[in-house]
Amino acid sequence: MRLKLVPQQTNWDFFSRPVLWLGISALLVLLSVGSFAIRGLNYGIDFQGGTTIRTQSAQPVDVAAYRAALEGLGLGDVVISEVFDPSFGPDQNVAMVRIQAQEGQEAVSADVIEQARGALTAVAEDIRFTSVESVGPKVSGEPIQTAFIAVALAIAAVLVYIWLRFEWQFALGAVVALAHDVLVTLGIFSLLQIRFDLAIIAALLTIVGYSINDTVVIFDRVRENLIKYKTRDLKDLLNLSINETLSRTFMTSATTLLALIALIVLGGDVIRGFVFAMIWGVVVGTYSTVFVASAILLRLGVKRDWTKPSGDQTGNQFGDIDA
């Protein structure tokens, strides 16, 4: 007997209050934009500039101990990672310590570097700083523009793909949902002042891919049902399509969240921001697929004069998973 978390047959009305759901989404986007304009983002070293110190010691690198030693110096954002290389000898334990640029300075001062050296010496007596490199905020700020261009281009590519595969009404609904997901995610990072670095950009691009996958699955079923039920009311047809794919949507989101929750609990500080963005994105992406993309499609309407593509088989090409 299989465990079913979602009934095999559901008949939930997802569009009983479409104006309410779209209003909530619009409010979340406005709050996100407002928080971004007022508070901004808490940019990490990737976007703010700073100094990278390469250390070497005969003792094994203890990232947690290194971080604890530097926290007392009040240096702001500090990123520590161990460097692995098969060519290293047993007495070559290398770490990269990245310290954000202090306010009003292009790079970390020599005094701060000496303070960091003293703090780390308490952890590893023979530690050496083999190289010290600094990047100013102007140079480091260039990836900010590049990162946001990458997200915008990803959304634009999705717009073209959905437009070619379906119709412009589907494309507009999907892109509005993706923009909603990205803006709301940026808003929560701005509101909570969670460190925003290149890993978060990677999370945003992953969220775009995850959300559009859910949307395409539902839109595929909508297209099939438009061919199958040529005179059925669009609202009823959208409800039918979402209910038919609900099991697959729920199981995909639930299993993804299980893995992400394990990562945020056990993964440590280094990936916590990335995992938090993914968890938030999965929840918001699932919500927007149903209550934003599909609701916009309902408002715009869609033509009914499609013919069934040759060789196309009835049923979702992705398949449904019983929950």
N, C-alpha and C positions, 0 to 999 in steps of 0.2 A: 504493500500500500504506500503510495507516494504522499509526502507531506505537501499540502497546498496552502500557501500563505495568502493567496488570492483565489477566490472562487473561479471555477472554470468558465461560468457564464455570469457576467455582470451587466447591469443595465443602469449605470449611474449617469445622471444628467450633469455634464460638466459645463453646460452653458445656461444654467438656470439664472445666473447673475453675471453675465459677461461684462457689463459695465463696471461692476464692483471689482472684479479681478483685474481688469485693465486699469482701473483707477488706482488700485493698490500698487500695481507695477509702475505706473506713472509717478506715484508719490515716492516710491523707493528710488527711482531714477533721479527725481528732483532733489531728494535728500542726499543722494550720493554726489551729485554735481555740486550742491551747496557745500558739503563737507570738503570736497576736493578744492573748491575755490577758497574756502576760509582756512582750513587746516593744512591742506596740501597732503603730500605723501611723505612718509618717513623713509627717505631714500637711504639705501645701504651704501657700502663702499663702492660697489659697481657703478653707481651714478653720482656719488658725492666726492670721489677722489680720496686719496689716502696714501699710506706707505706700506709696502710689502717687505717683510723681513724674512729671510731664509735662515733657519737655524739648523745646527748640527750638533749631535751629542752622541756619546757612546751608550747612554742610557736610553731605553725604549721611550718613545714619545707617548706621553700621557696627556691627551687633548683636554680632558676635564681638569687636570691639575694645572695645566698651562692657563686655561681660561680663568680658573679660580684665582690664580696668582695675579693676573692682569686686571681683574674686575675691580680690585681695590684702588687702582690708579685713576679711575674715572675717565677713561679714554673714549668713552662712547662705544660705537659699534666696533667690535673686534671679532674677526673670523680666523679660526685656527683649523688647519687641516694637515694631516700627515702625508708626506710624499713617499710613494712606494716606487722602487726601481730595482729590477733584478740585478743591476750592476753594482748596487751598494753592498759594501762589506758589512759584517756583523756589528761593527762599531760606528757605522754611518746611519744614524737615525735622524732623518731630515723632516722638518716641519715648515709650513708657510704660515706666518702670522701677519694678518692684514689689519691695520689700524686706520680708522677713518681720519680724514683731515680735520684738524681742530678749527673751530670757528675763527674766521679772519686770517687763516694761514693757508698757504698753498700746499704745505706738506707738514708732516710731523717733525717737530723740532728735535735737535740733537739731545736736548735735556730729556725729552720724553722717551727717546730711544734708549738713553742710559737708564732711565727708570724702569723701562721694560726689561732691559738686560739684567738689572739687579733683581727684579721680581722673578724672572725665569731662572736665574742662577740658584735661587732658593729651592727650586724644584729639581733642576739638573745642574750640578756644580760645574761640570765641564762644558756647558752649553756655549756655542760660538755663533755669532752672527756672521754668516759667510757672505751675505749680500743684503743691501738695503736699497730699495728703489721706491721712488715717489711719483705719484700721478696727481696733477692738480685738478681742481674741480672743473675747470673749463674743458680739459681734455676728456675727463671722465664723464662729463655731462653729455657728450655726443651720443653715447649709447641710448640715452633716454629717448631722443628723437627717433633713432633707428628702431628701437624696441616698439614704440607706438606705431610707427609706419608698418612694421611687420604684422602687428595685430590687425591694423586697418586693411592691409593687403589680403590677409587671410579671410577676413569677412567679405571683402570684395570678390575674392575667388569663389567663395560659397554662393554669393549672389548670382554670379554667372552660371555656376554649376546647376543650381536649383532652377534657374530661369530656363536653361536649355533642357533639363530633364523633365520639368513639369510645365508650369506657366508662371507668368510674372506675379500673379497673386500669391502663389506658393513661395516664390523667391522673396517677396517683400515681407511676408509673415515670418519666414525663417531668419532673415537678416535683422529684422526688428528684435526678434527674440535673442539673437546672438549679441546685438548691441546692448540689450537689456542685461544679459548675463555679465558682460565685461564691465559695464558701468556700475552695476550693483556690487560686483566683486571689488572694483577699485574703491567704491564708497565705503565698504566695510574695512578695508585696509586703511583708508584715510581716517575713518572714525575711531578705530582702535589704535591707530598709529603703529601698526605692525610693520617691521622692517620690509621695505620694498626693494628687491634686487632682481638680478637677471633670472634667478630661479622662479620668481613670481611671474615674469614674462612667459617663461616656459609653461607654467601652470595655466596662464590665460589662454595660450595657444592650444593646450590640451583640452581645456574646457570648451573652446570653440569646436574642436573635433568631436568631443563627447556629445555635446548638445546637438550638433547637426546630425549625428548618427541617429539619435532618438527621433529627431524631427523627420528625417528621411524615412524611417521605418513607418511612422504614422502616415506620412504623406503618400507612401507607396500603397498602403491599405486604403486610404481615401481615394486614390486614383482607381484602384481595382473596384471599389464599391460604386464609384461614379459610373463605371461601365456596366456593373451588374444591376444597379438600381437607378435607372435613368430618370425616373419621375419622383424619387424620394426627396423629401425636404432636406436641404443642405444641413440644417442643424441636426436633424435626426441621423443623417448619414455620418456626420463628424462624430457624434456621440457613439454610434455603432463602431466606427473605425478605432476610436480611442479605447473603447471597452474591449474590442477584439485583440488589441495589442497591449492591454494593460498588464497582463501577466508577465510578458516579456520585459516591459518597461520597469516594472517593480523589481523583478529578479535581477536585472542588470544593475540597477541603482543600488539595491541592497547588497549584492556581492561586492561591488566596487567599494561601497562604504565600509564593509567589514575589513577589507584590506587596508583602507586608508586610516581607519580608527586604530588598527594595530600599529601602523607606522607612526601615527602622532603620539601614541602612548610609549612606544619602544624605540622610536627612531632617533630621539635626541634633538637638541636645539638646532643643529645644522639644517635639517630638512623640515623643521616644524612649520615654518612659514609657507613653504611649498605645499605641504600636506594639508594645512588649514585651507589654503586657496582651493585645493582640489575638492575637499569635502564640501565647502561652501558652493563651489561651482557645480558639483553633482546635484545638490539639492535644488539650487536655483535653476540649473539647466533643465531638470526634470519638470519643475513647475512651469517654466516658460514655454516648454514644448507644448504643453496642454493648454495653459491658460493665456498665453500670449500669441504664439505662432498660429495655433488653430483658431483662436478667437479673432485674430486679424483676418484670417482666411474666410471666416464666417461673415465678417463685416464686408469684405470686398466682393464675396461671391466668386463663382467659378463657372466657366462655360461647360455645357453638357454634351457637346457634339463630338466627343472623342470616339475613336474607333480602337478596338483592341489591337495592340501591336502583334505582328505575325510572330509565332513561336512563343509568345508570352504565355505562361502558365498561371492559372488562378492560384492565388496564395502569395503570401509575403515571401520575397526572395531570401530574406534573412531568417525566416522561420520564427515560430513563437516558442517560448519556453514556459511550460506550465509551472505556476508558483503554488 
